[in-house]
Amino acid sequence: MTETADLKSSVLCWGSLTHGQLGLGGLEEETVTLPREIRSFCNVEVVHIACGLQHTLFVKKDGRVLSCGNNDYGQLGHEKPCKRPALIDSLGERNVLQASSGTKHSTVLTDAGQVFTWGSNEDNQLGRGQVDSASTSIPRMVRGLADHKVVQVACGSAHTVGLTATGQIYTWGSNNHGQLGLANKTPQNEPQWVSCISGLPIVRVAAGADHNLVLTISGALFAWGCNSFGQLGVGDDQDRGAPTLVKTLRNQGICALACGDDHSLALTRDGGVFTFGAGMYGQLGHNTSNNELLPRKVFELMGSSVTQIACGRKHSIAYVPSSGRVYVFGLGGNGQLGTGSTVNRMSPAMVKGPFVAFGAEVVDKGAIHFSQHGQPHMVVRHLYAGGDQTFIYATAASCKVPPHDCRINPLVQSIVRISKDVVADLSKTPAVTMPSVDLLQEITELFSSPYSWNASFLASFRDPEPCACSRDHHGVDLQSANSVLNDLGSLPNKRIVQHISQIMGSHLLPCLPMAPADVECLRLYLIVPLFPPFKSPDSYKDLQCPYASSVAALKAPASTILNHWYSSLPDTFFLRIVRAYKKTVIHLLSQTPDPYSQKSLCHCMDLLDKFHKVNAQMGPGVPYTEFYIHELDTKIDFHTEYIRWLQFHNRHSARSFSICDYPFVFDGKAKTLLLQIDAVIQMQVAVDEATRHTLSNFILGGGAIDPMHPCLVLFVRRANIVMDTINQLDKQGHHDFKKPLKVMFVGEEALDAGGVKKEFFLLLLREILDPKYGMFEYFPDSRQLWFSQESFEDVCMYRLIGTVCGLAIYNGMIIDLKFPLALYKKLLGSSLTLEDLKEMQPAVGRSLQCLLDYKEDDIEETFCLTFEISRDCYGEMKTVSLIPDGSNIAVNKENRQQYVNAYIDHVFNISVKDSYRAFHDAFHRVCGGKVLEFFQPLELQAMVVGNEDYDWTQLEQNTDYKGEFHANHSTIKFFWHVFHELSLENKKKFLLFLTGSDRIPIHGMKSLKMIIQSTGAGDSYLPVAHTCFNILDLPKYTKREILKEKLTNAIQNTEGFGLV
């Protein structure tokens, strides 16, 4: 044996000795009940020990493997004496990292990721296909895994499990209990991929006699196979033929596993131990022989921080480094507990050995101290168990070698992850070099693996959820992912970057499961969009379209979780994905249509729709304007597209893609255009129907043809504008409201080219909103109006204002209607919240918020509220119950949300039911239609009252000049200098003077065009505005001060029209 001069180490063992499996030589004893040193391993560094039922494998640091014990089936891999560890020569110079043993077969894993098996193959457990019985005792590579690098292996009684570097689980051998995880019971003589857990980032595997456990990187435990005693921990004793989540351990921070024949152990990050399964010998440690169908924490180990666990056939072992104690429990009939007896232990008992805590003051320099057992003090490095035997690899306490902590640094290898180190290695390839075939193959394996993506860029472990991965927390460190992937996208060799993109599009994204096994399989959906090529529409075939298709294919449960994760993204990351897909949509719309591009366009728009809905549910979210695709007007014919969309909807046809199914991408200009198109269509329908009706009457009745007027014409008197308007509108048919509106003021000469309509709306609304009618209540704090709860006016007045609002929208007019956003939310069917009440009644809203936020329990005493509301009604206080018998129901901590909801419902709905209904019906009579559903409440509000997103520089840029004026004329320079110095209030007055409204259209200032023309008048004249045409007649003032004085005077009086 090779000795390590500077390390004093030992392998200690105890348990059954009947077949020499302890490696102690030809002793006559059948059991060893106390730790005994294997002399042949004195000061030999052993890195792994695998215990089968009656044989043992030892892996040394130099990669050599030795074996001893039962060799009836060739499971030792040699024909040498079996009582002492002997080298397996047939493995040659291969560097073995790990070993595992079943009942009658053995498996080793090399540093090259190759798996070798030997021993019995009666249940196909060697995984080598059809094997000649003469060669089963010779280690041979499992060819079915030759194309994979395996990082972990685990043997059950007659089956084997392997984990690859890219995260795939392969199984082979016996399958009588479904232990292969293939949803059947057919044995397999070659490795089979367990596809149902595709994408799950597994870091640990463990095998019992006929069951398996696997652990994900976030601590989720999955189990399958035999469950006769509850060893799967899923709450029953039914076998599972496919991996099943052990739900009760989901958030316990599991970090290590161990399996006995029929029981299982799980170790948590805080050092707790859970056991479940068969308990007849006390192997669960609960001081009882009962089986446990659900994981149960070992009470007697609580308070101790366990760092290693292991299982034998019917016994368990745990190590507590702080005390140096090794605890055992379970079957002891063959001495496997190391307590000095063969008595079973129902609860943890200490092994009687020379073990001390690391760092304990038990040695002096130059001296070797011995324990009470006559052996040198040892510190446990690793512990192993299997069958009816137990092994410990320990070092002398004087060596100061710390014990291994499998919670932090597992002995086994794990799956490959995407990291800075990977990027650093790839960056070594020069820009001009063609990447080698081997390098491209490595890149393909890594970046096509959903396991590797899902295991990368995890947030730090946090209590109570390690890696914070759950339905509510994705656990991805987005900053780290963004940093690494930015570096990856900036590699000097662009061929590598392109290859990664192509691999993701061909091997990763299209292969993702529709129903992922667990939430952890969804992490990559947050990571992939951070890869820089994702931002470029040129990558749509490799990245954006496959990604969108994969998201679209997700089943409802996974899709719902992903929505929640999307909603939790910081705005910068959320917007990054949204903007990438907007670019992709524009790119696809620019392509010549073909089946692929149309399908891709549909998936991309569906994904944008998903983001839009998620954003709407987020609360404030990002502005809805971020979803606008302003370039649509150059990519599609809105008129044709809208008509086609209407035809499909009216026929209830199967879905055909239309951009109109995604109205959130339309900006204000596009929605206004669609509204106009819809009005023209409806108007044409009305004209056609009227024409057919007229012709029918003429032919059948012989009457004269009464031609329809192409416009809705109103003749009104300024002094009687309200009643004139009501009387004429009441006579109009439904389709008449779709016609262009023309207004004539009786006795005035102004031709309505737009300006007269503006003044009509201004004067009409001023009259209707006059307090003398009492139709609306004014709230000084917000300067807003709402329907009066005590109005005596007929509902026809509310119908009038609803009609006026509708006409204003259809005719592109902006009206000064100071309603809160709540009105437009109601018109569009959106629900109202406390935020809407805060906007209209800030003080009331704040009070209700205080009620909701109050943390103490004495709400009744502090607020003294009942379910009723009091308000002033013409000098008298009127009290109304919010719910039946509300005056006798006190508001408390349990029902306060109900109270707030009832209050909001009363203010916005119940108390104004009749007046609002009249307004609503009249508005929808004019504007009702599919296009109205396209609008957001804020957009509809802007359509009615305009917006105040002023850009005065844009106004200057939009201005044209006539006559002698030009941009550099001295009077024009005076004008703009004076204008830009005006206060905001006076600038708004100028807008009212020029256009008839102090607000700007929904499209913004860019849609407002002004013309300034010169007149022959001099310094003594005022400017004159032609509101019909947005024309300003400006005298050629000689001084800036004079211009400022005249302009200020002019904008103070803006009412009245004369023919200019």
Secondary structure, 3 states (H helix, E strand, C coil): CCCCCCCCEEEEEEEECCCCCCCCCCCCCCEEEEEEECHHHCCCCEEEEEECCCEEEEEECCCCEEEEECCCCCCCCCCCCCCCCEECHHHCCCCEEEEEECCCEEEEEECCCCEEEEECCCCCCCCCCCCCHHHCCCCEECHHHCCCCEEEEEECCCEEEEEECCCCEEEEECCCCCCCCCCCCCCEEEEEECHHHCCCCEEEEEECCCEEEEEECCCCEEEEECCCCCCCCCCCCCCEEEEEECHHHCCCCEEEEEECCCEEEEEECCCCEEEEECCCCCCCCCCCCCCEEEEEECHHHCCCCCCEEEECCCEEEEEECCCCEEEEEECCCCCCCCCCCCCCEEEEEECCCCECCCCCCCCCCCCCCECCCCCECEEEEEEEEECCEEEEEEEEHHHCCCCCCCCCCCCCCCCCCCCHHHHHHHCCCCCCCCCCHHHHHHHHHHHCCHHHHHHCCECCCCCCCHHHCCCCCCCECHHHHHHHHHHHHCCCCHHHHHHHHHHHHHHHHHHCCCCCCCHHHHCHHHHHHHCHHHHCHHHHHHHHHHHHHHHHHCCHHHHHHHHHHHHCCCHHHHHHHHHHHHHHHHHHHCCCCCHHHHHHHHHHHHHHHHHHHHHHHCCCCCCHHHHCCCCHHHHCCHHHHHHHHHHHHHHCCCCCCCHHHCHHHCCHHHHHHHHHHHHHHHHHHHHHHHHHHHHHHHHHHCCCCCCCCCCEEEEECHHHHHHHHHHHHCCCCHHHHHCCEEEEECCCCCCCCCHHHHHHHHHHHHHHCCCCCCCEEEECCCCEEEECCCCCCCHHHHHHHHHHHHHHHHCCCCCCCCCCHHHHHHHCCCCCCHHHHHHHCHHHHHHHHHHHHCCCCCHHHHHCCECEEEEEECCEEEEEECCCCHHHCECCCCCHHHHHHHHHHHHHCHHHHHHHHHHHHHHHHHHCCHHHHHCCHHHHHHHHHCECCCCHHHHHHHCEEECCCCCCCHHHHHHHHHHHHCCHHHHHHHHHHHHCCCCECCCCHHHCCCEEEECCCCCCCCCEEECCCCEEEECCCCCHHHHHHHHHHHCCCCCCCCCC
